[in-house]
Amino acid sequence: MSEEKRSRELGMDCAITRRDFLNGVAIGAGGLLAADPVLAALIAQETSQEKAPGYYPPALTGMRGNHDGTFTYAHQLRDGKPWDAAGAAAKTGETYDLVVVGGGISGLAAAHFYRKSAGKGPRILVLDNHDDFGGHAKRNEFRAGGRMLLSYGGTQSIESPGKYSDVAKGLLTELGIQTDRFYKAYDRSLYSKLGTAAFFDKETFGADRLVTGMNATPWPEFLAQAPLSDGVRREIARVYTERVDYLPGLSKEEKLAKLGKISYADYLVKYCKLAPEALPFFQTFTHDLFCVGIEAVSAGACYEAGDDYQSFTYPGFDGLGLPEREKEEPYIFHFPDGNATIARLLVRALVPGAVPGQTMDDVVTARADYSNLDEENATVRIRLNSTVVHVQHAKGPKASKEVEIAYVRSGKLASVQTKECVLACYNGMIPYICPELPEKQKEALAYLVKAPLVYTHVALRNWTAFQKLGVHHIVAPGGYHTYTALDFPVSVGQYQFPSNPEEPMVLFMLRTPCRPGLAPRDQHRAGRMELMQTPFAAFERHIRDQLARMLGGAGFDAARDVEGITVNRWAHGYAFTPNALFDPDWKEEEKPWVVGRKRFGNIAIANSDAGADAYTNVAIDQAHRAVGELAESRS
Ligand SMILES: Cc1cc2nc3c(=O)[nH]c(=O)nc-3n(C[C@H](O)[C@H](O)[C@H](O)COP(=O)(O)OP(=O)(O)OC[C@H]3O[C@@H](n4cnc5c(N)ncnc54)[C@H](O)[C@@H]3O)c2cc1C
């Protein structure tokens, strides 16, 4: 079949919403104000973008996440262009007590903690380069089948809230979040009869085949349906079923130490004696949590990950006699738009009138009013579409209390002055925007390479194909997207989850671009490069093709059934987390994120990067620490 015919068959010419950017200006999509996009863009250029009618980023589809326009100036800095290449920054004349760079959960939490510790008086400005607040914690809205469907652009769930620090728990409580409500709100029975399938693609395994019953059917029976040789089938079934101590003669502590120092791929081949031909089945199991394949993740980390919620079960550990892993809380603490709700609740608390309502229920369907975020007389202002390019103490850190912040907005350089500053932005960018930091600190910050990943969401006309197949998860070890899942079944407030298969549904698809064979930080750099070179149309083609190949047998028709696509491209995704196979065993005071986050004069450093762990609670804790350091330096 010709490429053109296949594209038509997949619906590449179908009218779905692909609204992202017009001339670098975010435009409103659908929603209550449903303005004409071109008109909205023209108005946006005339006035403040965010005040334009129809400005509502959560409803934008197409390429989102680190969307076009967010990295232009940052990449110019990286490439050596001076921050003031466009001339002197126009002084806005604005002065603040605190300027926060980065409007993610850490930046918003920093503004919250600062205001709390300093009373209601301080004037605060939050600057962010995206068209929406929340950082990774973004909201995706679709309209399909005459209803609103919610989903998350990045940060998915409140994971293990019982393990949150008192500070992070306290913040959730102050915002009105009661995590125990999810035991009712999350419908754990809806998918109970649906299981996991594996999709074997022809490029990797020689033939396209969807095999249902993964992790539920006895392995030999399940694998008998897969396009694998008899030998490979036997090998995979063996490691899943035999209970062998592959590390005989070692104590439990020695076993754990050993597992921490070998890759999972090596463990399978060298210790479990798995035939190397069987490795492609497992290769991408680690993508979701670690953003690299099993050759770059330690066996110990896979052991710790256990049978995670996404159906990737790591064999080889059951016969080792290791202690039972601590039982995790269920993975149910999920708002319909993920942790974007936390960001929205923070904004509600910081900027009265920006997010209407008062409770964790009404926030879910509340429509944020972006025109309110940056009001002249407000004590807290949130300025979007603003990339900070330079941060400097006005007269050196010791001589002055003031910090000058320059940023680019709508192509123009502007500056504000502040008494104190929290950099809650990507830590790896700080050396470029704050060159006055000590060299050693800049070197440490530059080490913290973030991992790229893509959270694709597809609005479907209905989910009958999944019902027919009896699955809600699909693991695709060689697929363009390696994992696909029906959305989390959760209803909060007025928002009711589509629980009937005839209803429209949001589908989650995960892609983690990486380059096996390189060290993880280089894999992330290569993956990021790949992302930046992949246009939305290429993603769309892959998405439609993969869905057609996985679900076509159950009546799915990509041209008919896809109602909208949002590709959340996180070129700078998960925070750097040390990898026992590649990173030195640093002493506490030498850890690059510890060296990197040191307060410098009136500038403190937050973001989950500063805690070297990609979790919401870490972003909150780091914000609290940074604000505490500023307070300490004042006293
Ligand atoms: C895809 C994905 C899924 C995740 N899922 C979960 C999950 O389920 N549970 C969980 O607990 N954690 C999850 N995490 C991790 C979690 O999102 C983060 O730990 C947390 O939200 C990070 O918040 P942050 O404010 O530290 O950083 P960010 O969210 O990255 O916010 C920083 C902001 O600063 C902006 N910025 C950077 N440079 C500049 C500049 N020069 N000028 C202006 N602005 C700038 C950035 O663009 C960004 O908007 C996930 C992360 C990703 C990427």
The ligand as a Gaussian input file, in Angstrom:
#p B3LYP/6-31G(d) Opt

LIG

0 1
 C        5.909000      13.564000      32.454000
 C        6.102000      13.677000      33.943000
 C        5.305000      12.950000      34.801000
 C        5.462000      13.055000      36.171000
 N        4.627000      12.362000      37.005000
 C        4.720000      12.531000      38.331000
 C        3.795000      11.901000      39.213000
 O        2.916000      11.159000      38.796000
 N        3.918000      12.154000      40.540000
 C        4.872000      12.977000      41.053000
 O        4.930000      13.182000      42.265000
 N        5.779000      13.565000      40.228000
 C        5.716000      13.375000      38.902000
 N        6.600000      13.995000      38.065000
 C        7.625000      14.847000      38.646000
 C        6.990000      16.186000      39.022000
 O        6.325000      16.692000      37.909000
 C        7.981000      17.147000      39.420000
 O        8.788000      16.693000      40.457000
 C        7.386000      18.481000      39.877000
 O        6.144000      18.795000      39.321000
 C        8.382000      19.462000      39.412000
 O        7.981000      20.725000      39.776000
 P        9.023000      21.869000      39.704000
 O        8.306000      23.130000      39.981000
 O       10.193000      21.521000      40.540000
 O        9.552000      21.884000      38.199000
 P        8.778000      22.137000      36.860000
 O        7.441000      21.553000      36.910000
 O        9.688000      21.732000      35.768000
 O        8.610000      23.716000      36.832000
 C        9.682000      24.582000      36.549000
 C        9.182000      25.678000      35.653000
 O       10.238000      26.620000      35.450000
 C       10.191000      27.010000      34.104000
 N       11.466000      27.601000      33.684000
 C       12.641000      26.958000      33.445000
 N       13.566000      27.843000      33.068000
 C       12.963000      29.069000      33.073000
 C       13.392000      30.385000      32.765000
 N       14.643000      30.638000      32.410000
 N       12.491000      31.389000      32.829000
 C       11.224000      31.171000      33.201000
 N       10.769000      29.936000      33.523000
 C       11.620000      28.909000      33.461000
 C        9.927000      25.688000      33.416000
 O        9.593000      25.842000      32.089000
 C        8.797000      25.155000      34.278000
 O        7.571000      25.672000      33.876000
 C        6.468000      13.893000      36.695000
 C        7.295000      14.606000      35.830000
 C        7.110000      14.512000      34.466000
 C        7.994000      15.290000      33.549000

